[in-house]
Amino acid sequence: MQAVATAATSTPSDEFFLARQPILGRDQKLVAFELLFRAAPEHEDAQLTDYAAATAAVISHASQLGMKQVVGEQVAFVNVDEVVLMSDFVRFLPPDKVILEILETVRPTTALLARVRELKELGFKFALDDVIGHSEQVSKLMSLVDIIKIDLQGVGRGELAELVRTLRGPHQKLLAEKVETIEEFELCLELGFEYFQGYYFARPAILSGKKITPSELVLLRLFDLIHSQADNDAIEAAVKRDPLLSLNLLRLVNGHLAGTGAPQVESISQALVQLGRSQLQRWVQILLYSGPEGHVELNSPLLQMATTRGRLLELMTLTLRPGDVAGANTAFTVGIMSLMDALFDVPMREIFDKVDLSREVRAALLERDGDYGAMLSVAEALEHVDPDRNLAAALDRLGLSVKQVRDIELAAFGWVRELGAEVH
């Protein structure tokens, strides 16, 4: 592990990427994020350094980043190896906001077990990462950890139920990681897992003959009117056709105005004037992700990911082309629409039948083409901290530095957190 420590201390403090991977509860709501840190390649051919080394290098910056800025009201899972666990700088992490995730490479020596007990007394909680069997490491650490993460890709379906039975305890909760399909999620739900990590929620389950619902069609029609520069009368008429949409638009506008000293709006026409076209388009896109009662819930992982992508692309555009408000609005649209196929469970091209989008937006969404396509590729890679060359290539193509992207990420995370406060 000494090599890891050396690599960690030599990683430039500004040359790392940060990603958040959502962790969901049994109700499909967001409960935590796993924070992933990886050293950034200086150019397309550079090799990424060891994951644990990059984690060790940036934990000392956690107090500067501010955990609330990065994960909002949620808890952060942070990977730790032996070097990090035994170090003093692990204390930079706030115990009430993090769960220390012990890597599968950690050897449960007497000294390490004593250190885990010491940190537990200081208020830290622990998870055991990448469990695929009941090993000696698992046996020695089980009683000290609060969460056991089972790697679904490393366990056969026939062995999973028995593994769950042997690992479940009164003080440990089980987390299924690398959940890639709805079927895997449903199996783990049935087996009693408490938490779920993976991108199954963002994968469209394309169903033959599935139709977009009437309320969704109203919103898509409204979005199309705004995008085609229709007048306020036509937009107002479209909103008024759906009483729930009218109510929620007024609620969102008034939430947006709360604390500004501006008077509350009481009519749709007032709301349209107050918001302006750009903000109205944004709210309609966000409303598309609302729940069955029309309520926008920012702890929906799909909405969190979509709004974060939208803001990331918007800020990238403004960084590259300062003052290009129209381009920034287009970028936000590309980001938030990039998950519409998962939202509606229909192919992206079918959504284009309902909304008349520019060739540039279509190319970005379908082929990741053009500047907006490159930005979307960056946003997608950051969600996974993509270990291949795609991220470096997209950044080179755009002319963005690693530090610029990380600053944009933190600003996007903060904006989404503030958005949550506005809609509640």
Steps between C-alpha positions, in 0.01 A plus 500: 500500500804729527489550123147629533607754758783624278270529198243680707733768626636564150159556342461874419231645726311658211528209258217275612144430393211470741188293435191417701322169456150492650395250767127435527273364772227240460257778401727600207583833664851635530662433841874545434772548241821305461774753430754381246833671455745422224818670392459672164712418194708794382424405141306236311773233524561537875414211729273561796664426832381252759151583624591476868803723444284773351255467789779538751632805317175694514348405837707777654312743273156388620474785749573747217250341263235495771303178528169687501593660169576161350222279640241744638286340771613150405785296649826434311661157467878544468739214411789453744798265493745408780712811443201733528348317797824518698569863405415818688341671200198268507392728785445779243177319409190590704377181678133599470523542120709200392509123506852365465496221242772244573649372174513126437883517491524603867658234726321477839812505718480551876618861458245574230209352697604711799508811277148429368373468860672830588337679205162350589532655847555836326164456322609356164291232329640234269402300194676192363557529124474246215401194704455188283534231767539432870880539520728532804511876442121519505477286815748718690346834396130408499426595859666841453322614183153647460448415131618207289518565125447190287638520145225349284735451207725277712232270643306238308122531517475154656744598779356844581217392733734285712761779519232745611387254770851463642581873494178649630527600865310713752751785470594476133298611197563363153571712193484352149759663275534490120125458458462542126145379424152534648492119532812506718350775714175306549690183597705690759188673631341158551814373679479788748778736391462847654704702251573488127780645287525484123349661194194277459273802567652691205465217249189521282291182509371543145158338496323409178194716449563720807338843469596831655222595747259792435654715775849435359373590154369833634845583636674394179252711302569797727874451464457489123302828504769674706776361279322619183460855638117485524333808652398523868130450425564160337727395787251618764221306327715185497578529871135560593393178325654307791387623847776305676762656275357847570510438875853365499633776274361762739645312798843478337503867400398611849761269653756660269392848618496414870741720694556742211242754620305467174120459535350154454354434155137391478441440128665307221545819295685661793712188539599504132603866521684449829696197379583600144547249220836362607393421858159373386666256261723381784210445740299311238796269441531442875123442533529218247681307775231571762320223687148372429343783704705758313735560792864555415713285729870576484580175679395321183835369371395545136410867555821557700706357215306686228514841670869451584574417136300802385684738729840345418446554128368852555805598709740336254347709221527824700862415588590441135278774357441770766176689444349241264166476683320336208771236470489440877123444486547251216770322701266471802234350271745239367604402852153470650353328194778240490308280746153545349514155340547348848228725643237403241634152417483581130779543239649851481390534135135457608535798733625703203165429333335705776752786523653685206864526605786643297732275300782599741304375806394179324858427394622552857233272650513223241865494396684710761600717205611866501605709800183417695555131430857526630373678814240229553774236464698681771196508731433128446865405554514703823208301641721192483841671502551317173837320511553497121611778270156637413504761775847630413412504129177695558678755721775544242235550232325768704813666639398465866748438781452248782475780758240688293288186477523428872405861586206469259399172668498653847298799374252261335463292818435821696242624249308171513504515881358856491240388246383241753447775757296704249256224414423397858 
